[in-house]
Amino acid sequence: MPINNFLLPGAKTTPTYEVANSCRFESAYLNKSVTASSSTSWTLSFWIKIHSHSSSAEGYLWSCGSSSAGQGFYISTTSYLGYYGGSGYGSDSSVTNGVLRDPSAWYHVCFSVNSGTGTTYINGTQQTGTVSSVAPLNAHTGDEMTVNTYTGDKTGYDDCKCSLAEFCFIDGSALTPTSFGEFDEDSPRIFKPKDVSGLTFGTNGFYLDFKDSSNLGNNAGSGSSDFSESNLAAVDQATDTPTNSFCTLNSLVPARNFRIPQSGAAFSEGNCKFATSNGSSDWGSAMGTIGLTAGKWYAECKLQATSNNAVIGLKGTHETSADKFFGETTGDYSYYATDGDYYPGVGAASGVSYGDSYTTNDIIGVYVDLDNNKLYFAKNGTVQNSGTGISITDPASVNFGLYVLGCQEWNSGGNGTFEWNFGGCPAFAISSAVADAGGIGAFEYDPSSGTFDGSSKDFLAICTKNLAEYG
């Protein structure tokens, strides 16, 4: 399956057409009724960033039908894209050659139905899972069409926890992926979005561009009416898109001390919120999806709940034993809530006096300067330790060969909740929406405000557009 390389850290390719917004779906959906149509052909196209994967329930992306029959797409319990359809729902089938599991990736999905036969494409490449006898749209007149939920009575299904962008439905035409995207002329493995606003969408067609935060169900195309919204709010609009992918937390990384799965740990809010659920010996941890090797970077973490054992920091080492304090292992650095000490990663859990203690509702700014190998923390906008930074090892010399941001609620039985803002889809409401020096991201505090070892520095949002230029 092709990889969209322009989304990878250090990529030098930037798409010509830029997608402005996506929408975060978690226990939320859009719905509308289907009107009369004579169509036997149609096309569904969308970009998806999958937040988390359930091993017990299929996650819905789109459906059309009633409580007795319908059709739709879902992410299966084994991470394949699946289709169901026909009278009484028909049979379920995988329509992808491989799994869609990467929580940092944007995937393009195109399903083109030509007189009852459906062909699936992922990132512009045809899959082998062709579906025959796809129900025509006119079979669902008076039924309901939904985005990101299932409206009938099919059991064992749920909404898919994901972000969606450029969601299109073409009623009456079987189009190919080239109507919605294109391969880059210099890097032919890269499939990137292109402007779809000029397409003819048909009687029940629609185009969800998610540009209006007050009306996320707005149909920006030439087709039918708007969608009704359920459990969506302005905060669910994001600038994390297929043309500029932001860092989030990595839901695939084990949550107990970065190495052992932790029972009950939960990722939500687009993988920007992490809640531990510690047992007698579990130390809950999470880290980011994008590794850093050069440049100056900024993110914010709001402590929503803690047993006063929270740490926030920078991780560069894989743990080899259980219950390690984040900042104890060489190559890790953290800022400790209880006493404001920092832990310098010297092979022992020994704190060094640094700044103020912090607790629930405090926002901790993390500033990573890999041009000078310095680390800074701020509490509610005030850079700690009078702006004197923590010296860190060059990323080329740490175990990972790079650094990722992370957090931990350490100590047996402790529970903590961390809400991160990497600039693209914050887990907490922000009041100021300050961008970085390049005009990217939205933060509570200015990433360039303050002095850092006596100098002014511009720290940037961790996203693929910034990484392509500065990473």
C-alpha positions in Angstrom: 0.0 0.0 0.0 1.5 3.4 -1.0 2.7 5.6 1.8 1.8 9.3 1.8 5.4 10.4 2.3 4.5 14.1 2.5 3.1 13.3 5.9 6.3 11.8 7.2 8.7 13.8 9.4 11.4 15.4 7.3 9.4 15.1 4.1 10.3 17.8 1.5 7.1 17.5 -0.6 4.3 19.9 0.1 0.9 19.5 -1.6 -0.3 22.3 -3.9 -3.9 22.1 -2.7 -4.2 22.4 1.0 -7.1 21.0 3.1 -8.0 23.5 5.7 -10.0 21.5 8.2 -11.1 18.1 9.4 -13.6 17.0 12.0 -13.0 14.8 15.1 -15.6 12.1 15.6 -15.9 10.3 18.9 -19.4 9.2 20.0 -20.7 11.7 17.4 -22.3 11.5 14.0 -24.1 13.4 11.2 -27.3 12.2 9.6 -29.8 13.1 6.9 -32.7 11.4 4.9 -32.3 9.9 1.5 -34.6 11.3 -1.2 -35.8 9.8 -4.5 -33.0 8.9 -7.0 -32.8 6.7 -10.0 -29.1 6.1 -9.5 -27.5 2.7 -9.6 -24.0 4.1 -9.6 -22.4 6.3 -6.9 -19.0 7.1 -5.4 -17.9 7.6 -1.8 -14.6 9.4 -1.1 -13.0 10.6 2.2 -9.7 11.0 4.1 -9.5 9.3 7.5 -7.1 9.4 10.5 -7.9 6.6 12.8 -7.6 7.4 16.5 -8.0 4.0 18.1 -9.0 0.5 17.3 -11.5 -1.7 19.1 -10.9 -5.4 19.2 -14.6 -6.0 20.2 -16.7 -3.8 18.0 -16.6 -2.7 14.4 -16.3 1.1 14.0 -18.6 2.7 11.5 -17.6 5.4 9.0 -20.7 5.7 6.7 -24.0 4.0 6.4 -27.2 4.2 4.3 -30.3 2.2 5.2 -33.0 1.4 7.7 -33.4 -0.9 10.7 -34.1 -3.9 8.4 -31.6 -3.5 5.6 -28.7 -1.2 4.7 -25.1 -0.9 3.6 -22.1 0.8 5.0 -18.3 0.9 5.7 -16.5 0.2 8.9 -13.1 -0.5 10.4 -13.1 -4.2 11.5 -11.9 -5.5 14.8 -8.7 -6.6 13.0 -8.2 -3.1 11.3 -9.4 -3.9 7.8 -11.8 -1.7 6.0 -15.1 -3.6 5.6 -18.3 -3.3 3.6 -21.7 -4.7 4.4 -24.8 -4.5 2.2 -27.9 -6.1 0.7 -31.3 -7.3 2.0 -31.1 -8.0 5.7 -27.6 -6.4 5.6 -26.2 -9.1 3.5 -22.7 -10.3 4.3 -19.7 -8.4 5.6 -16.5 -8.5 3.6 -13.0 -6.9 3.7 -12.3 -4.6 0.9 -8.6 -3.7 1.6 -5.5 -5.7 1.0 -3.9 -4.6 4.3 -4.8 -3.1 7.6 -5.4 0.6 8.4 -3.8 0.8 11.8 -1.4 3.7 11.9 -2.8 6.5 14.2 -0.4 9.1 12.7 -1.4 8.5 9.1 -4.1 10.0 6.9 -5.6 7.4 4.5 -7.7 8.2 1.4 -10.6 5.8 0.7 -12.6 5.8 -2.5 -15.4 3.3 -3.2 -16.7 3.5 -6.8 -20.0 1.7 -7.6 -20.7 1.1 -11.3 -24.2 -0.4 -11.8 -24.0 -2.5 -8.7 -20.3 -3.5 -8.6 -18.1 -1.6 -6.1 -14.3 -1.1 -6.4 -12.2 0.1 -3.5 -9.1 2.2 -3.7 -6.8 3.1 -0.8 -4.4 6.1 -1.4 -5.2 5.9 -5.1 -4.4 2.2 -5.5 -7.0 -0.4 -6.4 -7.7 -3.1 -3.8 -8.6 -6.7 -4.6 -11.7 -6.7 -2.5 -14.3 -5.9 -5.3 -17.9 -6.1 -4.1 -20.7 -7.3 -6.4 -24.4 -6.6 -6.0 -24.0 -3.3 -4.2 -27.4 -2.0 -3.4 -28.4 1.0 -5.6 -29.1 4.2 -3.8 -32.7 4.3 -5.0 -33.3 1.2 -2.8 -33.0 3.5 0.2 -35.4 6.3 -0.6 -36.8 7.5 2.7 -34.1 5.9 4.7 -31.3 7.6 6.5 -27.7 8.3 5.5 -25.1 8.8 8.3 -21.5 9.7 8.7 -19.6 7.9 11.5 -22.4 5.8 13.1 -24.9 3.0 12.4 -28.6 3.9 12.6 -30.1 0.4 12.2 -30.2 -2.6 14.6 -27.1 -4.4 13.4 -25.4 -5.6 16.6 -21.7 -5.5 17.6 -21.0 -2.2 15.9 -20.1 1.3 17.1 -18.9 4.6 15.7 -15.3 4.8 14.5 -13.1 7.0 16.7 -11.4 9.0 13.9 -10.9 12.3 12.2 -12.5 12.8 8.7 -11.7 15.3 6.0 -12.9 16.0 2.4 -15.9 13.7 2.8 -17.7 13.3 -0.5 -20.7 11.4 -1.9 -21.4 11.4 -5.6 -24.9 10.3 -6.5 -25.2 9.1 -10.1 -21.6 8.6 -11.2 -18.9 6.0 -10.7 -15.7 8.1 -10.3 -12.1 7.0 -9.8 -9.7 8.3 -7.1 -8.2 10.8 -9.6 -11.4 12.9 -9.2 -10.4 13.5 -5.5 -6.6 13.3 -5.5 -3.5 12.8 -7.5 -0.1 11.2 -7.4 2.8 13.6 -6.9 4.8 14.0 -10.2 8.1 13.9 -8.3 7.2 11.2 -5.8 4.8 8.8 -7.5 4.1 6.9 -4.3 2.5 10.0 -2.8 -1.2 10.4 -3.2 -2.4 13.8 -2.2 -5.8 15.7 -2.2 -7.0 18.0 -4.9 -9.9 20.5 -5.0 -13.2 18.7 -5.4 -15.5 21.7 -5.1 -16.2 21.7 -8.8 -17.6 18.1 -9.0 -21.3 17.4 -9.7 -22.6 15.7 -6.6 -26.1 14.7 -7.7 -29.5 14.4 -6.0 -28.3 13.0 -2.7 -24.6 14.0 -3.1 -22.7 16.1 -0.6 -19.3 17.5 0.2 -18.4 17.9 3.9 -15.4 20.3 4.1 -15.9 21.1 7.9 -14.8 24.7 7.4 -17.8 26.1 9.4 -17.2 25.3 13.1 -20.8 26.4 13.9 -22.3 24.1 11.2 -20.0 21.0 10.8 -22.8 19.3 8.9 -22.8 21.9 6.2 -23.0 20.6 2.6 -20.5 22.6 0.6 -21.2 20.7 -2.6 -23.9 21.0 -5.3 -26.0 18.2 -4.0 -28.6 17.8 -1.3 -29.3 19.5 2.0 -27.1 19.8 5.2 -26.6 17.0 7.7 -28.0 17.2 11.3 -25.3 17.1 14.0 -25.2 14.9 17.1 -22.7 15.4 19.8 -20.4 17.7 17.7 -19.2 21.1 18.8 -16.8 23.8 17.5 -13.9 22.2 19.4 -14.2 19.1 17.1 -13.2 21.2 14.1 -9.4 20.6 13.6 -6.6 21.9 11.4 -5.0 18.4 11.5 -5.6 17.4 7.9 -4.3 15.2 5.1 -2.0 18.1 3.9 -0.7 19.0 7.4 -0.7 16.2 9.9 -0.1 17.1 13.5 1.5 15.1 16.3 -0.9 13.3 18.7 -0.4 10.6 21.3 0.4 7.2 20.0 -2.5 4.8 20.9 -0.4 1.8 19.7 2.3 2.2 22.3 1.8 0.1 25.4 0.6 2.4 28.2 2.3 0.9 31.2 5.6 2.5 31.5 5.9 2.7 27.7 6.4 -1.1 27.5 3.7 -3.2 29.0 0.0 -2.9 28.2 -2.0 -1.2 30.9 -5.5 -2.5 31.7 -8.0 0.3 31.5 -5.8 3.1 30.1 -7.8 5.2 27.6 -7.0 7.5 24.6 -9.6 10.0 23.5 -10.2 13.4 21.9 -8.3 12.5 18.8 -5.6 10.8 20.8 -4.7 14.0 22.5 -6.2 12.9 25.9 -4.8 10.1 27.9 -6.2 8.7 31.1 -4.5 6.1 33.2 -6.2 3.4 35.2 -3.5 2.0 37.4 -3.7 -1.2 39.2 -1.5 -2.2 42.1 1.7 -2.1 40.0 0.9 -0.2 36.8 2.5 3.1 35.9 0.5 4.7 33.1 2.4 6.4 30.3 1.9 7.8 26.8 4.1 9.4 24.1 3.7 11.2 20.9 3.5 10.0 17.3 6.2 12.2 15.8 9.9 11.9 16.6 12.2 15.0 16.7 15.8 15.2 15.7 16.3 18.9 14.9 14.6 22.3 15.2 12.6 24.0 17.9 9.3 22.6 18.9 6.4 23.4 21.3 3.3 21.7 22.8 1.0 22.1 25.8 -0.3 19.6 28.3 -3.1 20.4 30.7 -3.3 18.2 33.8 -6.9 17.3 34.3 -6.5 14.8 37.1 -3.6 13.5 39.1 -2.7 11.6 42.3 0.2 14.1 42.6 2.6 11.8 40.7 2.3 13.3 37.3 5.4 13.9 35.1 5.6 15.6 31.7 8.6 15.6 29.5 10.8 14.3 26.7 11.6 10.6 26.0 14.4 9.2 24.0 14.9 5.7 25.5 13.1 2.4 25.3 12.4 0.9 28.7 13.7 -2.6 29.4 12.2 -3.2 32.9 8.9 -2.5 34.5 7.9 0.5 36.7 10.6 3.0 35.6 10.1 6.6 36.6 9.9 8.8 33.5 13.2 10.7 33.7 15.1 8.0 35.5 16.5 6.3 32.4 19.4 7.9 30.6 18.0 9.8 27.6 14.7 10.8 29.3 13.8 14.1 30.9 10.7 15.1 32.9 9.1 17.9 35.0 7.5 16.5 38.2 4.2 17.9 39.4 4.6 17.3 43.2 7.7 19.4 43.9 8.6 21.1 40.5 11.9 19.2 40.2 13.2 18.0 36.9 14.6 14.5 36.4 17.7 14.6 34.2 17.9 11.0 32.9 21.1 10.0 34.5 20.1 6.4 35.4 18.6 7.1 38.8 15.3 8.6 40.0 16.9 11.7 41.5 15.3 15.1 41.1 17.0 18.5 40.5 15.4 21.7 41.7 13.9 23.5 38.8 10.5 25.3 39.0 7.0 25.5 40.6 4.9 22.5 41.5 1.8 22.1 39.4 -1.6 20.3 39.7 -5.0 20.0 38.1 -6.0 22.6 35.5 -2.4 23.9 35.1 -1.1 24.0 31.6 2.5 23.0 31.1 4.3 24.3 28.0 7.1 22.0 26.7 9.8 23.7 24.6 12.3 21.5 22.8 15.4 23.2 21.2 17.3 20.5 19.3 19.5 23.1 17.6 21.1 23.8 20.9 20.0 20.6 22.8 18.0 22.5 25.5 14.7 21.7 27.1 12.4 24.3 28.8 9.1 24.1 30.7 6.5 26.7 31.4 3.6 26.7 33.9 0.6 28.7 32.7 2.7 30.7 30.3 5.6 31.5 32.6 8.9 29.8 31.6 10.4 28.2 34.7 13.8 28.5 36.2 14.1 32.1 35.0 14.4 30.7 31.4 17.6 28.7 32.1 17.2 25.5 30.1 17.9 21.9 30.9 20.8 20.5 28.9 19.9 17.3 27.0 21.8 14.7 25.1 22.0 15.1 21.3 19.2 13.0 19.8 21.6 11.0 17.7 23.1 9.6 20.9 20.0 8.5 22.7 18.4 5.0 22.4 15.7 6.0 20.0 17.9 8.2 17.9 15.2 10.9 18.4 12.9 12.4 21.0 9.2 12.2 21.5 7.0 14.1 24.0 5.4 12.1 26.7 3.7 11.9 30.1 3.3 9.5 33.0 1.3 9.1 36.2 3.9 7.1 38.2 3.6 5.1 41.4 1.4 2.1 42.2 -2.3 2.8 42.2 -2.1 6.3 40.9 -4.5 7.7 38.4 -4.0 10.7 36.1 -5.5 12.4 33.1 -3.4 14.4 30.6 -4.9 16.7 27.9 -2.5 17.6 25.2 -2.5 20.4 22.6 -0.1 19.9 19.8 -1.7 22.7 17.9 -4.0 20.8 15.4 -6.8 19.4 17.5 -6.5 20.3 21.2 -8.0 18.0 23.9 -9.0 21.1 26.0 -10.8 24.3 25.1 -8.4 27.2 24.5 -9.3 30.9 24.9 -6.6 32.7 23.0 -5.7 30.4 20.0 -2.2 31.8 19.5 -0.4 30.4 16.4 3.4 29.7 16.2 5.7 32.1 14.5 4.8 30.7 11.1 1.1 31.1 11.7 0.5 27.4 12.2 -1.4 25.8 15.1 -3.6 27.2 17.9 -2.3 27.3 21.5 -3.3 28.8 24.8 0.1 30.5 25.1 2.5 32.1 22.6 5.2 29.5 21.7 7.6 32.4 21.2 6.9 34.3 24.4 9.6 34.5 27.0 13.4 34.4 27.1 15.3 31.1 26.8 18.8 31.2 28.2 18.7 35.0 27.8 17.6 34.9 24.1 14.3 35.0 22.2 13.5 31.8 20.3 10.6 30.8 18.0 9.2 27.4 18.8 6.9 25.7 16.3 4.0 23.3 16.3 4.9 19.7 15.7 3.3 19.0 12.3 4.4 17.8 8.9 4.4 21.2 7.3 6.8 22.6 9.9 8.9 19.4 9.8 9.3 19.6 6.1 10.9 23.0 6.4 12.6 23.0 9.8 12.8 19.4 11.0 
